[in-house]
Structures are given as structure tokens and as C-alpha cells.
Amino acid sequence: MLEHRISDWDNAYANTVNIAGGERWPAAWIEPAETFRNTLAAAGRAKLDLAYGEGPRNRMDLFLPEGPAKGLVVFVHGGYWVYLDKSYWSHLAAGSVASGYAVAMPSYTLCPDIRIAGIVKEIAAAITEGARQVDGPLMLTGHSAGGHLVSRMVTATAPLAPDVQRRIRNVVSISGLHDLRPLLSTAMNEKLALDEAEALAESPALLRPMENARITCWAGGNERAEFLRQNALLANIWTGLGATTAAVAEPDRHHYTVIDGLTDANHPLTRRLLSEA
């Protein structure tokens, strides 16, 4: 019998220092993201910095396919709710755009200027604006903290209007953080300012899924143990609450490479995201 107890919570959730060459990210995403964004803008298929709210970071980029869109994918970035913005991730729209879908990528206000509960409301507003811009089904995906945010959108207490929530056909949470309580024990909580009540109210794994929720929890097989546990956790719990769920650990991927599949229309990650049945 093996016993396991986490004694260093900061290390349990630290990615860069536990990945060989991890310091290359997020800078490694800047050039491919800018190239993709500029290419689509030159082709008249990018609407950049669309406002979805009144805050300075309440802006999103919308990338359009050739011809009418089959629906809308919304990608929500990670960075532990305290780092980064939409500009690092544009290239991750490539697989969905090539498959005929529009892709919206919002930025959002970062902690400590806002609480996580406030970010949840901002993402709901971004999805609502994206749904106004593009007809058809909605597919949601996000990475790390973004995985938390898109999962939260298909809970019974999500701040989405019923008509928007009913359009959501699929969610893929990539390396998502689905139970926020462990973060209370980390140094990053100085910026997050999470307390027990907010962690309980904003953790998808502690909430009921909306009716007919469909979610895939997708992580890299080489991720930190806590991310693999969080990945399996939500799928396990929501299966028992009537949702359609799957959990995937993609071999030979770590926290920063697990999202790469979104650049390829034929990659299983993109195909899973765009599947409607």
C-alpha cells in the first residue's frame, strides 16, 4: 500500500520549474500567435479587440473560417487567473477555423484587480457576445485556469442566459483546475484572495452540471500529479450527476504542449472539441 500526502502545495501546482526547458513558455507562443493573427487579418477574416464589456481587458479576437461558420468555438486562456492575455494563443484557433468554425478568444481582468467569481461573470459576457456575433452551436475550451472557466459555464449556477447555455454542445477542459480548494494553501492565493466560500461556490467539481452537459477533461500524460488528479476528478464526479463525460491523458504531453493539438484540424483534441454527438 502506498500512501501519498502533499506537503508542498506550491510545487504541486508549479509547471515551469518541473518541465525541462519550461522557461521557454509562454514566450514560445508569441510568434506563432502573431503570425496566425496577422494572416487572418490580412485576409479579412479576423475581428480584433471586440468589446464584450466595459473593462479595459474586456476584449476578444474573433477568427472566421472561409465561408459561413458552422458554429463558434470559444477558447479561454490560462495563467492562474493572474497572467497573460488573448494575444499568446491566436494560433490555437487554426484547427477549428480550418474545420469551418469561428473562434473567439477573450482576455479578461486579472487578479488581484478582480476575484475569480468576477472573472467567471466576464467570461459569461464574452461567450454571450460571441454567440451574438456567430450563429449555431457553441463549443467551449480553455487551458488550465481557462479550463476551470469553461467548465464553470456548464454548471447549474453559471451566469449565462438559458438561451445561450442551451446552445453549448461540448466543452473540453484542457489541464483544467476543477476544485479550487487546494489553491488556498498556495502562495499564489495572495493575489487570488480565495476564501473557502468562494472556492466552494466557483469549483465546477463541487457544483452540479447543467442539464445535458457534455465535457471532456483532457490533460497531458506528463503533467504534474495534481493536474492529472484534477483532470480525472471532474469527469468522475459529473458522471455520477448525469453529465456525459470523458477523461483523457494524452501521452508525451506536458502542461505547455498539451494544447498544441488545437492547431491541427485532424488532431484528436480538435476533433473531440468539434464533435457534437
Secondary structure as GFF3:
##gff-version 3
##sequence-region A 1 277
A	DSSP	alpha_helix	9	12	.	.	.	ID=ss1
A	DSSP	three_ten_helix	16	18	.	.	.	ID=ss2
A	DSSP	three_ten_helix	22	24	.	.	.	ID=ss3
A	DSSP	three_ten_helix	27	29	.	.	.	ID=ss4
A	DSSP	alpha_helix	30	42	.	.	.	ID=ss5
A	DSSP	beta_strand	46	51	.	.	.	ID=ss6
A	DSSP	beta_strand	59	63	.	.	.	ID=ss7
A	DSSP	beta_strand	72	76	.	.	.	ID=ss8
A	DSSP	three_ten_helix	86	88	.	.	.	ID=ss9
A	DSSP	three_ten_helix	90	93	.	.	.	ID=ss10
A	DSSP	alpha_helix	94	98	.	.	.	ID=ss11
A	DSSP	beta_strand	102	106	.	.	.	ID=ss12
A	DSSP	alpha_helix	116	133	.	.	.	ID=ss13
A	DSSP	beta_strand	138	143	.	.	.	ID=ss14
A	DSSP	alpha_helix	145	152	.	.	.	ID=ss15
A	DSSP	alpha_helix	162	165	.	.	.	ID=ss16
A	DSSP	beta_strand	168	174	.	.	.	ID=ss17
A	DSSP	three_ten_helix	181	185	.	.	.	ID=ss18
A	DSSP	alpha_helix	189	192	.	.	.	ID=ss19
A	DSSP	alpha_helix	196	202	.	.	.	ID=ss20
A	DSSP	three_ten_helix	204	206	.	.	.	ID=ss21
A	DSSP	beta_strand	214	220	.	.	.	ID=ss22
A	DSSP	alpha_helix	225	239	.	.	.	ID=ss23
A	DSSP	beta_strand	244	250	.	.	.	ID=ss24
A	DSSP	three_ten_helix	260	263	.	.	.	ID=ss25
A	DSSP	alpha_helix	268	274	.	.	.	ID=ss26
###
